[in-house]
Amino acid sequence: MDQPFKQEPDWDPSAEEATRNLSPASTTERRHSSSASTSTPSTNDSNDSSGSRGRRSRPSVASVSSQLPTVREKNLQRIISEGKPPSLAHLSSEETVVSSQKVLISFNKVATRNVEKDEARRQQLDRFNVENDYQREVYERLKNWADTQNKGTKEWLLGWATPKYRQTPLPHVEELKSLARHYYPPRSELKCHVCDFGEGRAEHKVVDLGELEEYWKTKPDWVDVRWIHAPLGLGLTHSSVEDIFLHDGPTGREFENAGRSGWPYLETEVLNFKHRDNFQVMRDIYLLLHDKSELQDDLNESTWRADRNASLHTDVNWRGDHLAVEPSFWNLIDSDMPWQLSEGLAMGAMGPRDGLRPILRHVDKQIFSSHPFYNNAQLVRSPFRTFHRADGFLLSLSPMAGVNYLDKNFEKHLSEPIDALFDNDDASAVGHVFQAFADQGTNTWHRKTVEWFLVYLITEVGVTPHNFRQGCNAPSFESAYSSVIQDLKRRRYDQWKPKVTVKLVRAYLSGIDELTTTKLILQKKVELFKVMQLDVKKFETEDNCFRRTPDNAEGESSVKRLVWAMNTVKYQHECFERLLIDLRQSMDALFQLRSIEQNELAIISDSQNKAILVFTIVTVIFLPLSFFTSYYGMNLSGTVNTTKTETYFWKVCGSVAFLIVLFTALGAFRHKLRSLLRHRIIKAPSAMV
């Protein structure tokens, strides 16, 4: 496969390591021991050391100010440079007291805020668990009803005697409506996130999609960049939201190389993890309820019940009429379903219809789920599209609602509700982006522009999933695939057993499909980050021409950020490429080994056939003798104790024996006779011509 990016002469492992030292991973790995001990978020005050709060580091952009030397450190450096012994005598007791008070005040502030935040999250999770338990019980009854719909005759007969096989009643209509709204909120009630960033300040609020238009028209004066994230997949609502957003403001700087022709906006494809059971439940509910006519009217009416936007509902209806797609409840939510790895590539879709595809009830059994850490996880794909304007607004659209960061609490993160994942920056990349600047706002940004933040967002989301954000306290999914492949390679040498080899080959083929799809996604990301550097360098050249100096010269530039992201994804791509080659070679070796085994079995079978041939010859020789001795041993004067003659005996027994032989021969050669008959029927018309 042609991979042009491998020909770059300016990249080597040492350069990659040097680049990583400037990246978020480097600061995380240096302090990963503290990140494993607590999850208290830091305030990142400019005069405090972020490592002293027992919290993992933020990306290098946010941690630059905390790494700058303080006044005290500068004085110490000046004293040392003058040849004086280092001493703390120059610090007054008043300065020491003030410094201690600042630390205590900051610690008290962080502790108080975290207690309130943790309590709110705990209450939110408790409410979700109660509601989810009830809805799960309704789903189980729905699933049992569906499973008993296509029962066979055997189950139908057993249903009269055993309650287990009896027809399960369908849940009540109101229960089914509540079930549908629980797993698929109506479009106007979909939770969106509005994040404002300004000088030393950041704010976050959750709003409904039904009132989102007012938030992209104006923003407060202190806000440099307003980021709006809506969890929408590529469909009618997605298309209308992006179109109205771009129409309501001036066009931003164009990413001519990274975007498509005539569409200079950025998009990528995100890999994230969902709980396999939840993923299966969502598919079952969609497939079992989307054709229930008794639910359609109320669900369609609830779709826009809470809508207060000026033009979104009208635009969706117009777009549905234009594309010949009815904007019903189910047609609007089916595009939000995450894609399995086997369902094609979602990146590069040109219109709303490209985001729609048949949804199957079957959920693929992925080979990496045999790894103990990923036993309940399902790796899925979601498109991530961004649109920016020159007035400081950024819109991101993606149904991505899974786990991006891997840590020791991975199993717990999988079970969290979708609405709570944004606040969990230990699991969600989108939530982490806001938390990275929640305390200092745009103070640490290299440039306080929407383009700089867009590059940061697309790179942070694009390099996931990974484990280095949490200090590598969990196995990466590259290492999980490596362990599973090693296990498959060991199973090649197991003794041949019926049907075992078929299952093993299926596991190999499934692994090859997964690795191939993942490798293609990573390759597209490498190419995206590579061409984005051309656009960013062009922006830098334009800024230099107009003498626009960086707002923070010590901050991480967009070019450095892209180099780090490209090298990170390139490393992942090379890992999967090696795993794919190894797995294919292993499958070839498996076929060769099984071929040798089959040859040996054929030799053994040949010797057994020779032994059977000897027994057959002996049987053929003595069969006539047995027949004649049996025949002439009978009473030929007539059948004993009956009035029937010997002729009657041969008529009955001979006819029965002939019919048995005839039907046995027809049954044995039925396939050959059927093919001969079909061949004669096909040749008959041509013979007549």
C-alpha positions, -999 to 999 in steps of 0.1 A, spaced: 0 0 0 13 34 -10 22 55 21 38 87 9 43 101 44 69 74 51 93 91 27 97 121 49 135 125 56 130 150 85 114 125 109 133 100 130 127 84 165 150 109 182 131 139 166 98 122 177 111 119 213 122 155 213 88 166 200 70 145 226 89 164 253 70 195 242 37 176 241 11 169 268 24 134 271 58 144 283 45 164 313 20 137 321 46 110 321 69 130 344 42 133 370 21 102 364 26 90 399 7 119 413 -21 115 387 -27 80 399 -32 90 435 -60 116 431 -84 131 406 -86 166 421 -85 192 393 -59 219 396 -65 256 393 -33 262 374 -26 296 390 3 313 374 24 315 406 18 280 418 34 248 407 8 225 391 27 194 402 22 203 439 -15 197 438 -14 159 431 -31 163 397 -20 151 363 -6 179 341 -26 197 315 -14 200 279 18 219 275 -1 250 264 -19 252 297 12 243 318 36 268 302 28 296 326 32 273 356 67 264 344 78 300 340 103 311 367 88 331 396 103 363 411 119 342 439 134 318 414 148 347 393 164 362 424 180 328 432 193 325 397 208 360 399 225 353 432 240 321 419 252 338 387 269 364 408 289 337 426 271 340 460 260 309 479 223 301 475 204 312 505 169 320 515 180 348 538 170 374 512 134 364 516 116 383 543 93 366 567 64 387 554 70 373 519 71 337 533 38 343 551 21 358 521 33 329 499 20 303 525 -13 321 527 -17 320 489 -10 283 489 -36 276 517 -62 298 500 -57 280 466 -58 246 483 -90 255 501 -106 269 469 -97 237 450 -109 213 478 -142 232 482 -149 233 445 -141 196 440 -164 185 468 -193 203 453 -185 191 418 -181 155 430 -213 156 449 -232 170 419 -218 142 397 -226 116 423 -263 128 425 -265 129 387 -251 93 384 -275 81 411 -305 96 392 -293 80 360 -288 46 376 -324 46 390 -339 56 357 -317 33 337 -326 3 359 -363 9 352 -357 14 314 -335 -17 313 -364 -38 327 -387 -25 300 -361 -33 274 -357 -68 286 -394 -74 283 -393 -59 248 -364 -81 238 -381 -112 252 -412 -104 232 -392 -100 200 -373 -133 206 -406 -152 210 -421 -138 178 -403 -162 155 -405 -194 176 -407 -227 159 -432 -255 162 -412 -272 190 -413 -240 211 -450 -235 203 -458 -270 216 -436 -265 247 -454 -232 254 -485 -251 264 -467 -270 292 -438 -247 302 -441 -209 310 -405 -204 297 -417 -209 261 -449 -190 263 -455 -157 243 -441 -127 263 -465 -97 261 -453 -65 245 -447 -36 270 -473 -9 272 -472 19 246 -464 46 271 -435 24 284 -421 21 249 -423 58 243 -404 65 275 -379 39 265 -373 55 231 -369 90 246 -345 77 273 -320 63 249 -328 88 220 -337 123 234 -358 144 210 -338 167 189 -349 199 206 -340 185 241 -305 173 230 -279 186 254 -253 209 238 -222 226 254 -213 263 251 -177 271 263 -165 307 265 -127 315 268 -114 349 276 -85 367 294 -79 346 326 -114 333 326 -136 305 311 -172 295 315 -192 265 305 -230 260 303 -253 232 290 -281 243 268 -308 225 247 -305 223 210 -339 240 209 -323 273 220 -289 270 205 -292 297 177 -291 326 201 -257 314 214 -239 317 181 -253 351 172 -235 372 199 -211 366 227 -200 387 258 -173 413 253 -147 395 275 -150 363 254 -122 358 228 -135 324 215 -169 308 220 -169 270 213 -202 253 208 -203 215 207 -235 196 196 -236 158 197 -250 154 162 -241 128 135 -241 136 98 -278 139 89 -306 164 84 -302 182 117 -264 183 114 -267 198 79 -292 225 90 -272 235 121 -239 239 103 -256 258 74 -274 283 98 -242 287 119 -221 296 89 -248 319 75 -250 340 107 -214 352 107 -184 361 87 -163 333 71 -131 323 90 -96 318 76 -97 289 52 -78 257 56 -73 253 19 -51 222 21 -67 203 50 -103 209 38 -120 197 7 -123 217 -25 -148 244 -19 -153 234 17 -123 246 37 -133 232 71 -118 205 92 -130 170 99 -116 138 112 -128 104 124 -127 96 161 -122 61 176 -138 58 210 -151 30 233 -186 22 244 -200 -4 266 -209 -34 244 -242 -40 262 -253 -4 259 -243 -4 222 -264 -35 217 -294 -20 236 -294 11 215 -294 -9 183 -322 -32 195 -344 -4 206 -340 14 172 -347 -18 152 -376 -30 173 -395 3 177 -388 24 146 -416 7 126 -442 7 154 -470 29 140 -487 34 174 -456 53 186 -449 75 156 -473 104 162 -463 112 198 -426 107 191 -427 130 161 -446 156 180 -421 155 209 -392 161 185 -396 199 183 -418 204 213 -391 224 231 -377 242 201 -374 280 204 -350 286 175 -359 310 148 -352 288 118 -339 254 127 -372 235 125 -382 251 92 -348 244 77 -349 208 87 -383 204 71 -371 221 39 -340 200 38 -360 168 43 -383 177 14 -353 185 -8 -336 152 -1 -368 131 -1 -363 121 36 -391 125 60 -379 144 91 -395 120 116 -382 111 150 -364 80 139 -350 95 107 -334 123 127 -318 101 153 -305 73 132 -275 93 120 -263 96 157 -257 59 160 -219 52 162 -204 32 134 -189 -2 139 -154 -8 124 -169 -31 97 -194 -5 84 -172 14 60 -154 47 63 -174 78 75 -148 104 68 -152 125 37 -190 124 35 -204 150 11 -240 153 23 -266 143 48 -275 111 30 -239 99 32 -243 97 70 -272 72 67 -267 35 63 -286 3 72 -284 -4 110 -281 -40 118 -290 -56 151 -258 -77 151 -229 -62 170 -195 -74 159 -174 -95 183 -141 -78 182 -110 -98 189 -94 -73 212 -124 -78 236 -108 -111 246 -82 -90 264 -93 -88 301 -91 -50 303 -113 -45 273 -137 -74 280 -169 -52 279 -157 -26 255 -167 -20 219 -145 1 196 -166 24 174 -161 52 150 -177 87 148 -171 116 125 -159 148 141 -166 180 120 -157 216 129 -168 249 115 -153 283 125 -161 319 118 -140 351 118 -159 366 147 -145 340 172 -172 313 170 -164 276 166 -189 249 161 -181 212 165 -205 184 156 -200 148 164 -221 119 179 -189 109 197 -201 99 232 -177 73 244 -145 70 263 -113 85 247 -88 82 275 -77 48 290 -70 45 327 -76 22 356 -112 34 359 -120 25 323 -148 0 332 -164 26 354 -162 53 326 -179 29 302 -210 28 324 -214 65 328 -243 83 311 -236 103 279 -245 137 295 -220 131 324 -191 122 302 -184 159 292 -177 168 329 -154 137 332 -122 150 317 -105 117 327 -126 99 300 -137 125 274 -113 144 251 -140 170 245 -145 176 282 -107 177 287 -103 205 262 -125 228 283 -109 217 316 -74 224 302 -82 261 300 -110 263 327 -89 283 351 -66 306 330 -88 310 299 -67 323 270 -37 334 291 -16 304 279 -27 305 243 0 312 217 -26 333 198 -60 341 211 -77 332 179 -104 307 169 -79 291 145 -54 283 172 -81 268 194 -94 248 165 -60 232 159 -57 224 196 -92 208 196 -87 187 164 -53 174 175 -65 165 211 -95 146 197 -76 132 168 -48 114 187 -73 94 209 -78 68 221 -46 66 242 -34 60 278 -6 86 283 -30 114 294 -35 95 326 1 84 331 -1 51 313 -18 33 341 -38 11 317 -28 -10 287 -31 9 254 -53 -7 227 -22 -12 205 -8 -34 233 -41 -52 237 -42 -61 200 -6 -73 203 -14 -96 232 -45 -110 214 -25 -116 183 2 -134 203 -25 -157 217 -38 -164 182 -3 -173 171 1 -198 200 -32 -214 191 -19 -223 157 0 -252 172 -29 -268 190 -39 -302 179 -65 -303 152 -101 -307 163 -133 -305 143 -147 -269 139 -119 -254 160 -98 -245 130 -128 -228 114 -134 -206 146 -97 -198 146 -96 -187 110 -127 -165 116 -109 -148 145 -79 -142 122 -102 -127 95 -120 -105 120 -86 -93 133 -74 -85 98 -106 -65 91 -103 -45 124 -66 -37 119 -70 -27 83 -98 -3 91 -80 12 121 -48 16 100 -67 34 73 -82 58 98 -49 65 114 -33 70 79 -60 96 71 -52 114 104 -15 115 96 -22 130 62 -46 155 78 -21 167 104 6 169 77 -14 191 53 -27 212 82 8 223 89 9 240 54 -22 260 63 -10 270 97 24 280 83 5 302 58 -14 318 87 19 325 105 33 341 74 3 363 70 4 373 106 41 382 103 35 402 73 9 423 91 31 423 123 6 405 144 28 392 173 18 362 193 -2 369 224 20 345 244 54 338 229 60 310 255 28 292 246 27 262 223 23 272 187 0 255 163 29 241 142 45 224 173 11 211 183 5 195 148 40 180 147 34 164 181 0 151 169 13 138 136 42 119 153 19 104 179 -6 91 153 23 81 130 36 59 158 2 43 163 -1 38 125 32 20 124 22 -2 153 -10 -13 136 9 -18 103 33 -41 120 5 -60 138 -14 -64 105 16 -78 87 23 -101 116 -13 -114 117 -14 -120 79 18 -139 80 6 -159 110 -26 -168 91 -5 -180 61 15 -202 85 -17 -215 99 -30 -225 65 4 -242 57 4 -261 90 -32 -273 85 -24 -284 49 4 -305 62 -19 -320 89 -45 -327 62 -19 -345 41 -9 -367 71 -46 -374 78 -50 -383 41 -22 -408 44 -37 -424 75 -71 -425 58 -55 -442 27 -41 -470 49 -75 -474 66 -92 -476 32 -69 -504 21 -78 -524 53 -115 -518 45 -109 -529 9 -96 -563 22 -126 -567 44 -149 -558 15 -133 -584 -8 -137 -611 18 -173 -601 23 -180 -601 -15 -166 -636 -17 -186 -651 11 -219 -631 4 -231 -655 -24 -222 -685 -3 -242 -671 26 -272 -664 3 -273 -699 -12 -269 -716 22 -297 -695 36 -319 -701 5 -315 -738 3 -319 -742 40 -355 -730 37 -385 -754 35 -391 -754 -3 -424 -774 -1 -442 -742 10 -443 -716 37 -448 -733 71 -481 -728 90 -496 -708 61 -517 -714 31 -494 -692 10 -471 -707 -16 -434 -700 -22 -443 -678 -52 -464 -655 -30 -434 -651 -7 -410 -641 -35 -436 -616 -49 -440 -598 -16 -404 -599 -3 -389 -593 -38 -410 -562 -44 -402 -548 -10 -365 -555 -14 -365 -538 -49 -383 -507 -36 -358 -504 -7 -329 -507 -30 -344 -482 -55 -352 -455 -30 -318 -459 -14 -301 -455 -47 -322 -424 -56 -314 -409 -22 -277 -415 -25 -274 -401 -60 -301 -374 -58 -276 -344 -62 -261 -359 -93 -295 -368 -108 -308 -333 -101 -278 -317 -118 -282 -340 -148 -319 -332 -151 -312 -294 -148 -285 -297 -175 -309 -315 -199 -336 -289 -193 -311 -261 -201 -299 -278 -233 -335 -287 -245 -344 -251 -258 -310 -248 -277 -316 -283 -292 -350 -272 -305 -334 -241 -321 
